[in-house]
Amino acid sequence: MRARIRGTEIYFDVEGMGLVPDGARMVERPVAFVIHGGPGGDHTGFKPGLGPLAERMQLIYFDHRGQGRSAKGDPATYTLDENVEDMEALRQHLGLGPIVSIGTSYGGMVAMAHAARYPRSVSHLVLVVTAAHAGFNARARQIVAERGTAEQKEVAAQLWAGALDTPEKLRRYYDVMGPLYARSHDPVAAKAGRDRGILSPDALNRAFAPGGFLQSYDLRPELANIVAPTLILAGRHDWICPPEFSEEIHRLVPGSDLRIFEESSHSIRADEPRKMIDAIAGFVAYKTR
């Protein structure tokens, strides 16, 4: 499905019922936006991993502008601020009240900024392996230097140089870096997932290349504006958004909950999937304002 909003076209998909029968009545389930990372990826990486959440809530997956199945446009508009405004416009386009917002990695940055700028639009906020400011780049470089193989150091340098300028180069990057992204890395399963997705180098380089917006962003001054109950999930072994960045968000978001997954790297949904699903479902079911 597609929504024409803000001069672009956003692709979205829906999983799970919004209204479910319960005896003699119908019960409305919460609606959750599932916000993908990258930038330069798409929503398909969450399928089928997050599917079990559809037993508790209606899931709306979408691709950021210029990425996945959403419309291409001027790469100058592929920014965090634009993604935030697109997300709010999509919520309004669908006629929704406050949503559950589940953002992973870069998607967590978008979700965090959206919840701070549109506090009445979010009922629950779930931030998975993310960071509130550009300092994560320097820390990630340090970790790659300490833990990475020679080949991983090479492709990581290409990320920050803006040299991953074709889908083929981006696929090689994920092939090489896979063992750092997930401790349980399965190269066959990971390749199948990437082959199902659409990679968008323009969006990635707009963020990570020299002068890219993820080299200078800082959401920390806005985090006190978040009023939604907030759950922060981190992987103890995460190389690109290490847990100290989640701990920092926890200190800055009033009343937030933090859980660190001890056996996970950046991909908790690969390393400890059942525990992650249970944590999110339980939080949405029992945590209220």
Long-range contacts (C-beta under 8 A, 24 or more apart in sequence): 3-89, 3-90, 3-93, 3-94, 5-86, 5-89, 5-90, 5-93, 6-82, 6-85, 6-86, 6-89, 7-73, 8-65, 8-70, 8-71, 8-73, 8-77, 8-86, 9-70, 9-71, 10-62, 10-63, 10-64, 10-65, 10-70, 10-71, 10-86, 10-90, 11-62, 11-63, 11-68, 11-69, 11-70, 12-60, 12-61, 12-62, 12-63, 12-90, 13-43, 13-60, 13-61, 13-62, 14-58, 14-59, 14-60, 14-61, 15-47, 15-51, 15-54, 15-58, 15-59, 15-61, 16-53, 16-54, 16-55, 16-57, 16-58, 16-59, 17-58, 18-58, 29-56, 29-57, 29-58, 30-56, 30-57, 30-58, 30-99, 30-100, 30-123, 30-124, 30-284, 31-57, 31-58, 31-60, 31-96, 31-99, 31-100, 32-57, 32-58, 32-59, 32-60, 32-99, 32-100, 32-101, 32-102, 32-284, 33-60, 33-62, 33-87, 33-90, 33-91, 33-99, 33-100, 33-101, 33-102, 33-111, 34-59, 34-60, 34-61, 34-62, 34-102, 34-107, 35-62, 35-87, 35-101, 35-102, 35-103, 35-104, 35-107, 35-108, 35-110, 35-111, 36-61, 36-63, 36-64, 36-67, 36-68, 36-104, 36-106, 36-107, 37-104, 37-105, 37-106, 37-107, 37-108, 38-64, 38-67, 38-105, 38-106, 38-200, 38-203, 38-204, 38-207, 39-64, 39-67, 39-78, 39-106, 39-200, 39-203, 39-204, 39-206, 39-207, 40-67, 40-170, 40-199, 40-200, 40-201, 40-202, 40-203, 40-204, 40-205, 40-207, 41-67, 41-68, 41-197, 41-199, 41-200, 42-67, 42-68, 42-69, 42-197, 42-198, 42-199, 42-200, 43-68, 44-68, 44-193, 44-196, 44-197, 44-198, 45-193, 45-197, 46-104, 46-269, 49-269, 49-270, 49-273, 50-102, 50-269, 50-277, 52-277, 52-281, 53-277, 53-280, 53-281, 55-281, 56-281, 56-284, 56-285, 57-100, 57-281, 57-284, 60-90, 60-94, 60-99, 62-87, 62-90, 63-198, 64-110, 64-203, 66-200, 66-202, 66-203, 67-198, 67-200, 67-203, 68-197, 68-198, 68-200, 69-198, 75-202, 75-203, 75-206, 76-206, 78-202, 78-203, 78-206, 78-207, 79-206, 79-213, 80-109, 80-110, 80-113, 80-207, 80-213, 80-214, 80-217, 81-113, 83-110, 84-110, 84-113, 84-114, 84-117, 87-111, 87-114, 88-114, 88-117, 88-118, 88-121, 91-121, 97-123, 98-122, 98-123, 98-228, 99-123, 100-124, 100-125, 100-126, 100-284, 101-125, 101-126, 101-228, 102-126, 102-128, 102-280, 103-127, 103-128, 103-130, 104-128, 104-129, 104-130, 104-269, 105-129, 105-130, 105-240, 105-241, 105-266, 106-130, 106-207, 106-214, 108-241, 109-214, 109-217, 109-219, 112-219, 112-223, 112-226, 112-249, 113-219, 113-222, 115-226, 115-228, 115-230, 116-219, 116-222, 116-223, 116-225, 116-226, 117-222, 117-225, 119-225, 119-226, 119-227, 119-228, 122-226, 122-228, 123-228, 123-229, 123-289, 124-228, 124-229, 124-230, 124-231, 124-283, 124-284, 124-287, 125-226, 125-228, 125-229, 125-230, 125-231, 126-230, 126-231, 126-233, 126-280, 126-283, 126-284, 127-230, 127-231, 127-232, 127-233, 127-246, 127-249, 128-233, 128-268, 128-276, 129-233, 129-234, 129-235, 129-238, 129-241, 129-246, 129-266, 129-267, 129-268, 130-241, 130-245, 130-246, 130-249, 131-241, 131-245, 131-246, 131-248, 131-249, 132-218, 132-219, 132-220, 132-223, 132-245, 132-248, 132-249, 132-252, 133-217, 133-218, 133-219, 133-220, 134-214, 134-215, 134-216, 134-217, 134-218, 135-245, 136-240, 136-241, 136-242, 136-245, 137-208, 137-214, 137-215, 139-242, 139-244, 139-245, 140-239, 140-240, 140-241, 140-242, 143-239, 143-240, 143-242, 144-180, 144-239, 147-180, 147-239, 148-180, 151-176, 152-176, 152-177, 152-180, 159-204, 159-208, 160-208, 160-209, 160-210, 161-209, 161-210, 162-205, 162-208, 162-209, 162-210, 162-212, 164-201, 164-204, 164-205, 165-201, 165-205, 166-201, 167-199, 167-201, 169-201, 170-199, 170-201, 170-204, 171-199, 180-239, 180-240, 180-265, 180-266, 181-239, 181-240, 181-265, 181-266, 181-267, 181-270, 182-264, 182-265, 182-266, 182-267, 182-270, 182-271, 183-237, 183-263, 183-264, 183-265, 183-271, 184-270, 184-271, 185-270, 186-270, 220-248, 220-252, 223-249, 223-252, 223-253, 224-252, 224-253, 224-254, 226-253, 226-254, 227-254, 227-289, 228-289, 229-255, 229-256, 229-257, 229-283, 229-287, 229-288, 229-289, 230-255, 230-256, 230-257, 231-256, 231-257, 231-259, 231-279, 231-280, 231-283, 231-287, 232-256, 232-257, 232-258, 232-259, 233-259, 233-260, 233-261, 233-268, 233-276, 233-279, 233-280, 234-258, 234-259, 234-260, 234-261, 235-260, 235-261, 235-264, 235-265, 235-266, 235-267, 235-268, 235-271, 236-260, 236-261, 236-262, 236-263, 236-264, 237-263, 237-264, 237-265, 238-264, 238-265, 238-266, 239-265, 239-266, 240-266, 241-266, 257-283, 257-287
